[in-house]
Amino acid sequence: MSLKKELLGELTEKQLKKLAENKGIKFSMSESQEKYYADWNEKEKLVDIMNDKEDITIKEIEDLIKNSNSKK
């Protein structure tokens, strides 16, 4: 597993959706993608799809994690 995917996995589903929204990422899937992800939970699906997005950096993810941990 990649570092980026591991870090994305540390975010909550809500944080993942907010990050995607801030980056303008839309989650429209083809029929074959829908079949592939059919048995995945929403968070796993978001992590897998967002892992391939080059405009999301490891630094951004680390900052989100750091900010969410400092609020606890």
All heavy atoms as a GROMACS GRO file, in nm:
protein
  592
    1MET      N    1   0.085  -0.118   0.000
    1MET     CA    2   0.000   0.000   0.000
    1MET      C    3   0.090   0.124   0.000
    1MET      O    4   0.191   0.127   0.066
    1MET     CB    5  -0.090  -0.001   0.124
    1MET     CG    6  -0.187   0.112   0.127
    1MET     SD    7  -0.295   0.122   0.272
    1MET     CE    8  -0.382  -0.029   0.267
    2SER      N    9   0.046   0.225  -0.071
    2SER     CA   10   0.125   0.347  -0.080
    2SER      C   11   0.107   0.433   0.045
    2SER      O   12   0.006   0.422   0.116
    2SER     CB   13   0.084   0.427  -0.203
    2SER     OG   14  -0.043   0.487  -0.184
    3LEU      N   15   0.204   0.517   0.070
    3LEU     CA   16   0.196   0.610   0.183
    3LEU      C   17   0.074   0.700   0.171
    3LEU      O   18   0.002   0.722   0.269
    3LEU     CB   19   0.324   0.695   0.190
    3LEU     CG   20   0.326   0.805   0.296
    3LEU    CD1   21   0.308   0.746   0.436
    3LEU    CD2   22   0.454   0.884   0.288
    4LYS      N   23   0.050   0.748   0.052
    4LYS     CA   24  -0.066   0.835   0.029
    4LYS      C   25  -0.196   0.764   0.065
    4LYS      O   26  -0.282   0.820   0.132
    4LYS     CB   27  -0.068   0.880  -0.117
    4LYS     CG   28  -0.175   0.979  -0.151
    4LYS     CD   29  -0.160   1.026  -0.294
    4LYS     CE   30  -0.263   1.124  -0.336
    4LYS     NZ   31  -0.245   1.166  -0.475
    5LYS      N   32  -0.208   0.639   0.024
    5LYS     CA   33  -0.330   0.563   0.052
    5LYS      C   34  -0.344   0.537   0.202
    5LYS      O   35  -0.454   0.544   0.257
    5LYS     CB   36  -0.329   0.432  -0.027
    5LYS     CG   37  -0.462   0.363  -0.030
    5LYS     CD   38  -0.463   0.252  -0.131
    5LYS     CE   39  -0.601   0.196  -0.150
    5LYS     NZ   40  -0.608   0.098  -0.258
    6GLU      N   41  -0.233   0.508   0.268
    6GLU     CA   42  -0.238   0.487   0.413
    6GLU      C   43  -0.282   0.613   0.486
    6GLU      O   44  -0.363   0.608   0.578
    6GLU     CB   45  -0.101   0.443   0.464
    6GLU     CG   46  -0.068   0.300   0.432
    6GLU     CD   47   0.063   0.256   0.496
    6GLU    OE1   48   0.086   0.288   0.613
    6GLU    OE2   49   0.140   0.188   0.426
    7LEU      N   50  -0.228   0.728   0.443
    7LEU     CA   51  -0.267   0.854   0.505
    7LEU      C   52  -0.413   0.888   0.478
    7LEU      O   53  -0.484   0.935   0.568
    7LEU     CB   54  -0.176   0.968   0.456
    7LEU     CG   55  -0.031   0.961   0.504
    7LEU    CD1   56   0.054   1.065   0.432
    7LEU    CD2   57  -0.022   0.979   0.655
    8LEU      N   58  -0.458   0.866   0.356
    8LEU     CA   59  -0.600   0.888   0.325
    8LEU      C   60  -0.688   0.801   0.414
    8LEU      O   61  -0.794   0.844   0.458
    8LEU     CB   62  -0.628   0.860   0.178
    8LEU     CG   63  -0.581   0.965   0.078
    8LEU    CD1   64  -0.589   0.909  -0.064
    8LEU    CD2   65  -0.661   1.094   0.089
    9GLY      N   66  -0.644   0.680   0.441
    9GLY     CA   67  -0.719   0.588   0.525
    9GLY      C   68  -0.733   0.635   0.669
    9GLY      O   69  -0.822   0.590   0.742
   10GLU      N   70  -0.646   0.726   0.713
   10GLU     CA   71  -0.654   0.780   0.848
   10GLU      C   72  -0.760   0.888   0.861
   10GLU      O   73  -0.800   0.924   0.972
   10GLU     CB   74  -0.518   0.836   0.892
   10GLU     CG   75  -0.414   0.728   0.912
   10GLU     CD   76  -0.284   0.783   0.966
   10GLU    OE1   77  -0.288   0.883   1.043
   10GLU    OE2   78  -0.179   0.728   0.935
   11LEU      N   79  -0.805   0.942   0.748
   11LEU     CA   80  -0.909   1.044   0.750
   11LEU      C   81  -1.046   0.980   0.766
   11LEU      O   82  -1.066   0.866   0.727
   11LEU     CB   83  -0.905   1.127   0.621
   11LEU     CG   84  -0.777   1.204   0.593
   11LEU    CD1   85  -0.784   1.269   0.455
   11LEU    CD2   86  -0.750   1.309   0.699
   12THR      N   87  -1.139   1.056   0.819
   12THR     CA   88  -1.276   1.008   0.829
   12THR      C   89  -1.343   1.023   0.693
   12THR      O   90  -1.294   1.096   0.605
   12THR     CB   91  -1.356   1.089   0.932
   12THR    OG1   92  -1.367   1.224   0.885
   12THR    CG2   93  -1.291   1.085   1.070
   13GLU      N   94  -1.454   0.958   0.676
   13GLU     CA   95  -1.530   0.970   0.551
   13GLU      C   96  -1.569   1.116   0.527
   13GLU      O   97  -1.560   1.166   0.414
   13GLU     CB   98  -1.655   0.882   0.558
   13GLU     CG   99  -1.732   0.876   0.430
   13GLU     CD  100  -1.851   0.783   0.437
   13GLU    OE1  101  -1.845   0.680   0.507
   13GLU    OE2  102  -1.952   0.813   0.370
   14LYS      N  103  -1.607   1.185   0.632
   14LYS     CA  104  -1.645   1.326   0.621
   14LYS      C  105  -1.526   1.411   0.575
   14LYS      O  106  -1.540   1.497   0.489
   14LYS     CB  107  -1.695   1.377   0.757
   14LYS     CG  108  -1.746   1.517   0.757
   14LYS     CD  109  -1.801   1.555   0.893
   14LYS     CE  110  -1.851   1.698   0.894
   14LYS     NZ  111  -1.908   1.735   1.023
   15GLN      N  112  -1.407   1.386   0.630
   15GLN     CA  113  -1.287   1.458   0.590
   15GLN      C  114  -1.251   1.429   0.444
   15GLN      O  115  -1.209   1.519   0.371
   15GLN     CB  116  -1.169   1.422   0.680
   15GLN     CG  117  -1.179   1.477   0.820
   15GLN     CD  118  -1.071   1.423   0.911
   15GLN    OE1  119  -1.045   1.303   0.914
   15GLN    NE2  120  -1.006   1.512   0.985
   16LEU      N  121  -1.266   1.303   0.404
   16LEU     CA  122  -1.237   1.266   0.265
   16LEU      C  123  -1.329   1.340   0.168
   16LEU      O  124  -1.285   1.392   0.066
   16LEU     CB  125  -1.251   1.115   0.246
   16LEU     CG  126  -1.143   1.028   0.310
   16LEU    CD1  127  -1.187   0.883   0.315
   16LEU    CD2  128  -1.011   1.043   0.237
   17LYS      N  129  -1.456   1.345   0.202
   17LYS     CA  130  -1.553   1.414   0.117
   17LYS      C  131  -1.524   1.563   0.111
   17LYS      O  132  -1.535   1.625   0.004
   17LYS     CB  133  -1.696   1.388   0.165
   17LYS     CG  134  -1.743   1.247   0.137
   17LYS     CD  135  -1.883   1.224   0.187
   17LYS     CE  136  -1.929   1.083   0.154
   17LYS     NZ  137  -2.066   1.057   0.199
   18LYS      N  138  -1.487   1.622   0.223
   18LYS     CA  139  -1.454   1.765   0.228
   18LYS      C  140  -1.329   1.793   0.144
   18LYS      O  141  -1.326   1.891   0.068
   18LYS     CB  142  -1.432   1.808   0.374
   18LYS     CG  143  -1.402   1.953   0.391
   18LYS     CD  144  -1.524   2.037   0.368
   18LYS     CE  145  -1.494   2.182   0.404
   18LYS     NZ  146  -1.595   2.273   0.357
   19LEU      N  147  -1.228   1.707   0.154
   19LEU     CA  148  -1.106   1.723   0.074
   19LEU      C  149  -1.139   1.713  -0.075
   19LEU      O  150  -1.093   1.795  -0.155
   19LEU     CB  151  -1.003   1.617   0.113
   19LEU     CG  152  -0.872   1.614   0.033
   19LEU    CD1  153  -0.798   1.747   0.043
   19LEU    CD2  154  -0.784   1.499   0.082
   20ALA      N  155  -1.221   1.616  -0.111
   20ALA     CA  156  -1.261   1.600  -0.251
   20ALA      C  157  -1.337   1.724  -0.300
   20ALA      O  158  -1.312   1.773  -0.410
   20ALA     CB  159  -1.347   1.475  -0.267
   21GLU      N  160  -1.426   1.774  -0.217
   21GLU     CA  161  -1.503   1.893  -0.253
   21GLU      C  162  -1.410   2.013  -0.273
   21GLU      O  163  -1.424   2.087  -0.371
   21GLU     CB  164  -1.604   1.924  -0.142
   21GLU     CG  165  -1.689   2.045  -0.165
   21GLU     CD  166  -1.782   2.073  -0.047
   21GLU    OE1  167  -1.842   1.978   0.005
   21GLU    OE2  168  -1.790   2.190  -0.007
   22ASN      N  169  -1.315   2.031  -0.182
   22ASN     CA  170  -1.221   2.143  -0.191
   22ASN      C  171  -1.133   2.133  -0.316
   22ASN      O  172  -1.090   2.235  -0.369
   22ASN     CB  173  -1.132   2.150  -0.067
   22ASN     CG  174  -1.207   2.194   0.056
   22ASN    OD1  175  -1.317   2.246   0.048
   22ASN    ND2  176  -1.150   2.168   0.172
   23LYS      N  177  -1.106   2.012  -0.361
   23LYS     CA  178  -1.023   1.990  -0.479
   23LYS      C  179  -1.104   1.981  -0.608
   23LYS      O  180  -1.049   1.964  -0.715
   23LYS     CB  181  -0.941   1.861  -0.463
   23LYS     CG  182  -0.832   1.871  -0.360
   23LYS     CD  183  -0.730   1.970  -0.410
   23LYS     CE  184  -0.601   1.962  -0.336
   23LYS     NZ  185  -0.498   2.044  -0.397
   24GLY      N  186  -1.237   1.988  -0.596
   24GLY     CA  187  -1.322   1.981  -0.713
   24GLY      C  188  -1.331   1.843  -0.775
   24GLY      O  189  -1.356   1.829  -0.894
   25ILE      N  190  -1.311   1.741  -0.694
   25ILE     CA  191  -1.315   1.603  -0.743
   25ILE      C  192  -1.458   1.553  -0.745
   25ILE      O  193  -1.530   1.561  -0.645
   25ILE     CB  194  -1.228   1.510  -0.655
   25ILE    CG1  195  -1.082   1.555  -0.661
   25ILE    CG2  196  -1.243   1.365  -0.697
   25ILE    CD1  197  -0.992   1.486  -0.562
   26LYS      N  198  -1.501   1.505  -0.859
   26LYS     CA  199  -1.635   1.448  -0.875
   26LYS      C  200  -1.621   1.297  -0.883
   26LYS      O  201  -1.528   1.246  -0.943
   26LYS     CB  202  -1.701   1.501  -1.003
   26LYS     CG  203  -1.709   1.652  -1.010
   26LYS     CD  204  -1.805   1.707  -0.908
   26LYS     CE  205  -1.815   1.858  -0.922
   26LYS     NZ  206  -1.848   1.924  -0.802
   27PHE      N  207  -1.714   1.226  -0.826
   27PHE     CA  208  -1.708   1.081  -0.821
   27PHE      C  209  -1.808   1.015  -0.914
   27PHE      O  210  -1.891   0.935  -0.872
   27PHE     CB  211  -1.730   1.031  -0.678
   27PHE     CG  212  -1.620   1.071  -0.584
   27PHE    CD1  213  -1.639   1.174  -0.494
   27PHE    CD2  214  -1.498   1.009  -0.588
   27PHE    CE1  215  -1.538   1.213  -0.408
   27PHE    CE2  216  -1.395   1.046  -0.502
   27PHE     CZ  217  -1.416   1.149  -0.412
   28SER      N  218  -1.802   1.048  -1.040
   28SER     CA  219  -1.888   0.978  -1.136
   28SER      C  220  -1.812   0.856  -1.186
   28SER      O  221  -1.693   0.863  -1.219
   28SER     CB  222  -1.925   1.071  -1.252
   28SER     OG  223  -1.810   1.117  -1.318
   29MET      N  224  -1.880   0.742  -1.185
   29MET     CA  225  -1.815   0.616  -1.221
   29MET      C  226  -1.881   0.551  -1.342
   29MET      O  227  -2.001   0.563  -1.360
   29MET     CB  228  -1.819   0.520  -1.103
   29MET     CG  229  -1.734   0.563  -0.986
   29MET     SD  230  -1.722   0.436  -0.860
   29MET     CE  231  -1.874   0.463  -0.774
   30SER      N  232  -1.798   0.482  -1.416
   30SER     CA  233  -1.849   0.405  -1.528
   30SER      C  234  -1.917   0.280  -1.475
   30SER      O  235  -1.906   0.246  -1.356
   30SER     CB  236  -1.734   0.365  -1.621
   30SER     OG  237  -1.648   0.274  -1.555
   31GLU      N  238  -1.985   0.210  -1.561
   31GLU     CA  239  -2.054   0.087  -1.521
   31GLU      C  240  -1.955  -0.016  -1.466
   31GLU      O  241  -1.982  -0.082  -1.367
   31GLU     CB  242  -2.130   0.030  -1.641
   31GLU     CG  243  -2.222  -0.085  -1.604
   31GLU     CD  244  -2.305  -0.132  -1.723
   31GLU    OE1  245  -2.353  -0.046  -1.799
   31GLU    OE2  246  -2.321  -0.254  -1.736
   32SER      N  247  -1.839  -0.028  -1.529
   32SER     CA  248  -1.741  -0.126  -1.483
   32SER      C  249  -1.684  -0.086  -1.347
   32SER      O  250  -1.659  -0.172  -1.262
   32SER     CB  251  -1.629  -0.145  -1.585
   32SER     OG  252  -1.560  -0.025  -1.608
   33GLN      N  253  -1.665   0.045  -1.324
   33GLN     CA  254  -1.619   0.090  -1.193
   33GLN      C  255  -1.724   0.063  -1.086
   33GLN      O  256  -1.691   0.023  -0.974
   33GLN     CB  257  -1.587   0.240  -1.196
   33GLN     CG  258  -1.460   0.273  -1.270
   33GLN     CD  259  -1.442   0.422  -1.284
   33GLN    OE1  260  -1.535   0.494  -1.323
   33GLN    NE2  261  -1.322   0.471  -1.254
   34GLU      N  262  -1.851   0.086  -1.118
   34GLU     CA  263  -1.958   0.060  -1.022
   34GLU      C  264  -1.961  -0.088  -0.983
   34GLU      O  265  -1.980  -0.121  -0.866
   34GLU     CB  266  -2.092   0.103  -1.080
   34GLU     CG  267  -2.109   0.253  -1.084
   34GLU     CD  268  -2.241   0.297  -1.144
   34GLU    OE1  269  -2.331   0.213  -1.161
   34GLU    OE2  270  -2.254   0.417  -1.173
   35LYS      N  271  -1.939  -0.175  -1.079
   35LYS     CA  272  -1.935  -0.319  -1.050
   35LYS      C  273  -1.814  -0.351  -0.962
   35LYS      O  274  -1.823  -0.429  -0.868
   35LYS     CB  275  -1.930  -0.400  -1.178
   35LYS     CG  276  -2.060  -0.401  -1.254
   35LYS     CD  277  -2.048  -0.481  -1.382
   35LYS     CE  278  -2.175  -0.473  -1.464
   35LYS     NZ  279  -2.163  -0.542  -1.593
   36TYR      N  280  -1.700  -0.292  -0.994
   36TYR     CA  281  -1.576  -0.317  -0.919
   36TYR      C  282  -1.592  -0.275  -0.773
   36TYR      O  283  -1.551  -0.347  -0.682
   36TYR     CB  284  -1.459  -0.242  -0.984
   36TYR     CG  285  -1.328  -0.257  -0.911
   36TYR    CD1  286  -1.253  -0.372  -0.922
   36TYR    CD2  287  -1.279  -0.154  -0.829
   36TYR    CE1  288  -1.132  -0.386  -0.855
   36TYR    CE2  289  -1.159  -0.167  -0.763
   36TYR     CZ  290  -1.086  -0.284  -0.776
   36TYR     OH  291  -0.967  -0.297  -0.709
   37TYR      N  292  -1.651  -0.160  -0.751
   37TYR     CA  293  -1.665  -0.106  -0.615
   37TYR      C  294  -1.795  -0.147  -0.546
   37TYR      O  295  -1.822  -0.101  -0.435
   37TYR     CB  296  -1.657   0.048  -0.619
   37TYR     CG  297  -1.520   0.102  -0.651
   37TYR    CD1  298  -1.497   0.175  -0.767
   37TYR    CD2  299  -1.413   0.081  -0.566
   37TYR    CE1  300  -1.372   0.227  -0.797
   37TYR    CE2  301  -1.287   0.132  -0.594
   37TYR     CZ  302  -1.267   0.204  -0.710
   37TYR     OH  303  -1.143   0.256  -0.738
   38ALA      N  304  -1.871  -0.233  -0.603
   38ALA     CA  305  -2.004  -0.269  -0.551
   38ALA      C  306  -2.002  -0.315  -0.405
   38ALA      O  307  -2.089  -0.279  -0.327
   38ALA     CB  308  -2.068  -0.375  -0.639
   39ASP      N  309  -1.902  -0.393  -0.366
   39ASP     CA  310  -1.898  -0.448  -0.231
   39ASP      C  311  -1.809  -0.369  -0.134
   39ASP      O  312  -1.782  -0.414  -0.024
   39ASP     CB  313  -1.852  -0.594  -0.235
   39ASP     CG  314  -1.951  -0.683  -0.309
   39ASP    OD1  315  -2.071  -0.652  -0.307
   39ASP    OD2  316  -1.907  -0.783  -0.369
   40TRP      N  317  -1.763  -0.255  -0.177
   40TRP     CA  318  -1.676  -0.173  -0.094
   40TRP      C  319  -1.760  -0.077  -0.010
   40TRP      O  320  -1.862  -0.027  -0.056
   40TRP     CB  321  -1.582  -0.090  -0.180
   40TRP     CG  322  -1.481  -0.167  -0.260
   40TRP    CD1  323  -1.501  -0.282  -0.329
   40TRP    CD2  324  -1.346  -0.132  -0.284
   40TRP    NE1  325  -1.387  -0.320  -0.393
   40TRP    CE2  326  -1.290  -0.229  -0.367
   40TRP    CE3  327  -1.266  -0.026  -0.243
   40TRP    CZ2  328  -1.157  -0.224  -0.409
   40TRP    CZ3  329  -1.135  -0.020  -0.286
   40TRP    CH2  330  -1.082  -0.120  -0.367
   41ASN      N  331  -1.714  -0.047   0.112
   41ASN     CA  332  -1.786   0.056   0.188
   41ASN      C  333  -1.744   0.193   0.133
   41ASN      O  334  -1.646   0.205   0.059
   41ASN     CB  335  -1.764   0.043   0.339
   41ASN     CG  336  -1.626   0.082   0.387
   41ASN    OD1  337  -1.564   0.177   0.338
   41ASN    ND2  338  -1.576   0.009   0.485
   42GLU      N  339  -1.818   0.295   0.168
   42GLU     CA  340  -1.798   0.428   0.109
   42GLU      C  341  -1.657   0.482   0.136
   42GLU      O  342  -1.594   0.538   0.047
   42GLU     CB  343  -1.904   0.525   0.163
   42GLU     CG  344  -1.906   0.658   0.093
   42GLU     CD  345  -1.946   0.652  -0.054
   42GLU    OE1  346  -2.009   0.555  -0.098
   42GLU    OE2  347  -1.913   0.748  -0.127
   43LYS      N  348  -1.608   0.467   0.257
   43LYS     CA  349  -1.476   0.520   0.290
   43LYS      C  350  -1.367   0.450   0.208
   43LYS      O  351  -1.279   0.516   0.153
   43LYS     CB  352  -1.446   0.506   0.439
   43LYS     CG  353  -1.310   0.562   0.476
   43LYS     CD  354  -1.279   0.550   0.622
   43LYS     CE  355  -1.135   0.596   0.647
   43LYS     NZ  356  -1.098   0.587   0.786
   44GLU      N  357  -1.372   0.317   0.198
   44GLU     CA  358  -1.272   0.244   0.120
   44GLU      C  359  -1.273   0.288  -0.026
   44GLU      O  360  -1.168   0.302  -0.088
   44GLU     CB  361  -1.298   0.093   0.126
   44GLU     CG  362  -1.272   0.032   0.262
   44GLU     CD  363  -1.319  -0.113   0.269
   44GLU    OE1  364  -1.411  -0.153   0.194
   44GLU    OE2  365  -1.264  -0.186   0.354
   45LYS      N  366  -1.392   0.310  -0.077
   45LYS     CA  367  -1.408   0.354  -0.216
   45LYS      C  368  -1.345   0.493  -0.236
   45LYS      O  369  -1.270   0.516  -0.331
   45LYS     CB  370  -1.557   0.359  -0.250
   45LYS     CG  371  -1.589   0.374  -0.395
   45LYS     CD  372  -1.739   0.386  -0.422
   45LYS     CE  373  -1.827   0.298  -0.340
   45LYS     NZ  374  -1.970   0.312  -0.369
   46LEU      N  375  -1.373   0.585  -0.144
   46LEU     CA  376  -1.317   0.720  -0.152
   46LEU      C  377  -1.165   0.717  -0.145
   46LEU      O  378  -1.097   0.784  -0.224
   46LEU     CB  379  -1.372   0.807  -0.038
   46LEU     CG  380  -1.519   0.846  -0.045
   46LEU    CD1  381  -1.563   0.911   0.086
   46LEU    CD2  382  -1.544   0.940  -0.161
   47VAL      N  383  -1.111   0.640  -0.053
   47VAL     CA  384  -0.965   0.629  -0.039
   47VAL      C  385  -0.903   0.577  -0.167
   47VAL      O  386  -0.805   0.632  -0.217
   47VAL     CB  387  -0.928   0.539   0.082
   47VAL    CG1  388  -0.780   0.503   0.079
   47VAL    CG2  389  -0.963   0.606   0.213
   48ASP      N  390  -0.959   0.473  -0.223
   48ASP     CA  391  -0.903   0.412  -0.344
   48ASP      C  392  -0.906   0.509  -0.462
   48ASP      O  393  -0.808   0.524  -0.535
   48ASP     CB  394  -0.978   0.283  -0.378
   48ASP     CG  395  -0.902   0.199  -0.478
   48ASP    OD1  396  -0.790   0.155  -0.446
   48ASP    OD2  397  -0.954   0.177  -0.589
   49ILE      N  398  -1.017   0.576  -0.480
   49ILE     CA  399  -1.031   0.670  -0.592
   49ILE      C  400  -0.941   0.791  -0.573
   49ILE      O  401  -0.872   0.834  -0.665
   49ILE     CB  402  -1.178   0.712  -0.610
   49ILE    CG1  403  -1.263   0.591  -0.653
   49ILE    CG2  404  -1.191   0.826  -0.710
   49ILE    CD1  405  -1.412   0.615  -0.649
   50MET      N  406  -0.939   0.846  -0.452
   50MET     CA  407  -0.861   0.967  -0.427
   50MET      C  408  -0.711   0.940  -0.430
   50MET      O  409  -0.633   1.031  -0.459
   50MET     CB  410  -0.905   1.029  -0.294
   50MET     CG  411  -1.046   1.085  -0.300
   50MET     SD  412  -1.108   1.142  -0.142
   50MET     CE  413  -1.014   1.293  -0.123
   51ASN      N  414  -0.671   0.819  -0.404
   51ASN     CA  415  -0.529   0.784  -0.408
   51ASN      C  416  -0.470   0.810  -0.547
   51ASN      O  417  -0.353   0.845  -0.558
   51ASN     CB  418  -0.511   0.637  -0.370
   51ASN     CG  419  -0.366   0.596  -0.366
   51ASN    OD1  420  -0.285   0.658  -0.300
   51ASN    ND2  421  -0.334   0.491  -0.438
   52ASP      N  422  -0.550   0.796  -0.650
   52ASP     CA  423  -0.501   0.816  -0.787
   52ASP      C  424  -0.503   0.962  -0.832
   52ASP      O  425  -0.455   0.993  -0.941
   52ASP     CB  426  -0.586   0.733  -0.885
   52ASP     CG  427  -0.566   0.583  -0.865
   52ASP    OD1  428  -0.458   0.544  -0.816
   52ASP    OD2  429  -0.658   0.507  -0.897
   53LYS      N  430  -0.557   1.050  -0.751
   53LYS     CA  431  -0.566   1.192  -0.789
   53LYS      C  432  -0.433   1.261  -0.759
   53LYS      O  433  -0.392   1.271  -0.644
   53LYS     CB  434  -0.680   1.262  -0.714
   53LYS     CG  435  -0.815   1.200  -0.736
   53LYS     CD  436  -0.857   1.208  -0.882
   53LYS     CE  437  -0.994   1.149  -0.901
   53LYS     NZ  438  -1.034   1.143  -1.039
   54GLU      N  439  -0.368   1.308  -0.865
   54GLU     CA  440  -0.237   1.370  -0.850
   54GLU      C  441  -0.241   1.506  -0.783
   54GLU      O  442  -0.140   1.551  -0.727
   54GLU     CB  443  -0.169   1.381  -0.986
   54GLU     CG  444  -0.133   1.246  -1.043
   54GLU     CD  445  -0.066   1.256  -1.179
   54GLU    OE1  446  -0.032   1.367  -1.222
   54GLU    OE2  447  -0.049   1.150  -1.241
   55ASP      N  448  -0.355   1.574  -0.786
   55ASP     CA  449  -0.360   1.707  -0.726
   55ASP      C  450  -0.382   1.704  -0.575
   55ASP      O  451  -0.389   1.808  -0.510
   55ASP     CB  452  -0.465   1.795  -0.794
   55ASP     CG  453  -0.605   1.740  -0.788
   55ASP    OD1  454  -0.620   1.617  -0.774
   55ASP    OD2  455  -0.700   1.819  -0.799
   56ILE      N  456  -0.389   1.585  -0.516
   56ILE     CA  457  -0.394   1.571  -0.371
   56ILE      C  458  -0.254   1.527  -0.328
   56ILE      O  459  -0.206   1.423  -0.370
   56ILE     CB  460  -0.497   1.466  -0.326
   56ILE    CG1  461  -0.638   1.509  -0.368
   56ILE    CG2  462  -0.490   1.446  -0.175
   56ILE    CD1  463  -0.744   1.404  -0.338
   57THR      N  464  -0.192   1.610  -0.244
   57THR     CA  465  -0.056   1.580  -0.204
   57THR      C  466  -0.051   1.515  -0.065
   57THR      O  467  -0.144   1.531   0.015
   57THR     CB  468   0.030   1.708  -0.200
   57THR    OG1  469  -0.019   1.794  -0.096
   57THR    CG2  470   0.028   1.780  -0.334
   58ILE      N  471   0.058   1.445  -0.041
   58ILE     CA  472   0.079   1.384   0.090
   58ILE      C  473   0.083   1.492   0.197
   58ILE      O  474   0.028   1.475   0.306
   58ILE     CB  475   0.208   1.299   0.090
   58ILE    CG1  476   0.186   1.174   0.004
   58ILE    CG2  477   0.252   1.263   0.231
   58ILE    CD1  478   0.309   1.088  -0.019
   59LYS      N  479   0.144   1.605   0.167
   59LYS     CA  480   0.153   1.717   0.262
   59LYS      C  481   0.013   1.765   0.302
   59LYS      O  482  -0.012   1.790   0.421
   59LYS     CB  483   0.233   1.832   0.198
   59LYS     CG  484   0.238   1.958   0.279
   59LYS     CD  485   0.343   1.950   0.386
   59LYS     CE  486   0.365   2.086   0.451
   59LYS     NZ  487   0.312   2.098   0.583
   60GLU      N  488  -0.077   1.777   0.207
   60GLU     CA  489  -0.214   1.821   0.238
   60GLU      C  490  -0.283   1.721   0.332
   60GLU      O  491  -0.352   1.761   0.426
   60GLU     CB  492  -0.298   1.831   0.111
   60GLU     CG  493  -0.265   1.950   0.024
   60GLU     CD  494  -0.343   1.946  -0.105
   60GLU    OE1  495  -0.332   1.847  -0.180
   60GLU    OE2  496  -0.416   2.043  -0.130
   61ILE      N  497  -0.264   1.595   0.305
   61ILE     CA  498  -0.327   1.492   0.388
   61ILE      C  499  -0.268   1.495   0.529
   61ILE      O  500  -0.340   1.489   0.628
   61ILE     CB  501  -0.309   1.352   0.325
   61ILE    CG1  502  -0.369   1.350   0.184
   61ILE    CG2  503  -0.375   1.245   0.412
   61ILE    CD1  504  -0.326   1.230   0.101
   62GLU      N  505  -0.135   1.507   0.537
   62GLU     CA  506  -0.069   1.515   0.667
   62GLU      C  507  -0.119   1.636   0.746
   62GLU      O  508  -0.143   1.626   0.867
   62GLU     CB  509   0.082   1.524   0.650
   62GLU     CG  510   0.146   1.396   0.606
   62GLU     CD  511   0.294   1.410   0.575
   62GLU    OE1  512   0.339   1.520   0.534
   62GLU    OE2  513   0.366   1.310   0.590
   63ASP      N  514  -0.138   1.749   0.680
   63ASP     CA  515  -0.189   1.868   0.747
   63ASP      C  516  -0.331   1.847   0.799
   63ASP      O  517  -0.363   1.890   0.910
   63ASP     CB  518  -0.186   1.990   0.653
   63ASP     CG  519  -0.044   2.040   0.626
   63ASP    OD1  520   0.050   2.001   0.700
   63ASP    OD2  521  -0.028   2.117   0.529
   64LEU      N  522  -0.414   1.780   0.721
   64LEU     CA  523  -0.551   1.750   0.767
   64LEU      C  524  -0.548   1.661   0.891
   64LEU      O  525  -0.622   1.684   0.987
   64LEU     CB  526  -0.629   1.678   0.657
   64LEU     CG  527  -0.702   1.764   0.556
   64LEU    CD1  528  -0.759   1.677   0.444
   64LEU    CD2  529  -0.813   1.842   0.623
   65ILE      N  530  -0.462   1.561   0.888
   65ILE     CA  531  -0.451   1.470   1.003
   65ILE      C  532  -0.401   1.546   1.125
   65ILE      O  533  -0.455   1.532   1.235
   65ILE     CB  534  -0.357   1.351   0.969
   65ILE    CG1  535  -0.422   1.262   0.862
   65ILE    CG2  536  -0.325   1.270   1.095
   65ILE    CD1  537  -0.327   1.159   0.801
   66LYS      N  538  -0.298   1.628   1.105
   66LYS     CA  539  -0.242   1.706   1.215
   66LYS      C  540  -0.347   1.800   1.273
   66LYS      O  541  -0.361   1.810   1.395
   66LYS     CB  542  -0.121   1.787   1.164
   66LYS     CG  543  -0.040   1.850   1.275
   66LYS     CD  544   0.074   1.937   1.222
   66LYS     CE  545   0.156   1.868   1.116
   66LYS     NZ  546   0.262   1.953   1.060
   67ASN      N  547  -0.423   1.868   1.188
   67ASN     CA  548  -0.527   1.959   1.235
   67ASN      C  549  -0.637   1.887   1.308
   67ASN      O  550  -0.688   1.936   1.407
   67ASN     CB  551  -0.585   2.039   1.118
   67ASN     CG  552  -0.488   2.143   1.066
   67ASN    OD1  553  -0.399   2.187   1.137
   67ASN    ND2  554  -0.504   2.182   0.941
   68SER      N  555  -0.676   1.769   1.261
   68SER     CA  556  -0.783   1.697   1.329
   68SER      C  557  -0.735   1.641   1.462
   68SER      O  558  -0.811   1.635   1.557
   68SER     CB  559  -0.839   1.585   1.240
   68SER     OG  560  -0.743   1.483   1.221
   69ASN      N  561  -0.608   1.604   1.471
   69ASN     CA  562  -0.553   1.554   1.597
   69ASN      C  563  -0.536   1.666   1.700
   69ASN      O  564  -0.551   1.644   1.818
   69ASN     CB  565  -0.419   1.482   1.575
   69ASN     CG  566  -0.437   1.349   1.508
   69ASN    OD1  567  -0.545   1.291   1.511
   69ASN    ND2  568  -0.331   1.300   1.447
   70SER      N  569  -0.505   1.785   1.653
   70SER     CA  570  -0.485   1.898   1.747
   70SER      C  571  -0.618   1.947   1.803
   70SER      O  572  -0.621   2.010   1.907
   70SER     CB  573  -0.411   2.012   1.678
   70SER     OG  574  -0.489   2.070   1.576
   71LYS      N  575  -0.729   1.917   1.735
   71LYS     CA  576  -0.861   1.959   1.782
   71LYS      C  577  -0.919   1.863   1.885
   71LYS      O  578  -1.017   1.893   1.949
   71LYS     CB  579  -0.958   1.972   1.663
   71LYS     CG  580  -0.922   2.088   1.573
   71LYS     CD  581  -1.017   2.097   1.456
   71LYS     CE  582  -0.977   2.208   1.362
   71LYS     NZ  583  -1.065   2.215   1.246
   72LYS      N  584  -0.856   1.747   1.899
   72LYS     CA  585  -0.909   1.646   1.993
   72LYS      C  586  -0.871   1.679   2.136
   72LYS      O  587  -0.780   1.741   2.168
   72LYS     CB  588  -0.854   1.507   1.957
   72LYS     CG  589  -0.915   1.456   1.830
   72LYS     CD  590  -0.862   1.318   1.797
   72LYS     CE  591  -0.925   1.268   1.668
   72LYS     NZ  592  -0.875   1.137   1.631
   0.00000   0.00000   0.00000
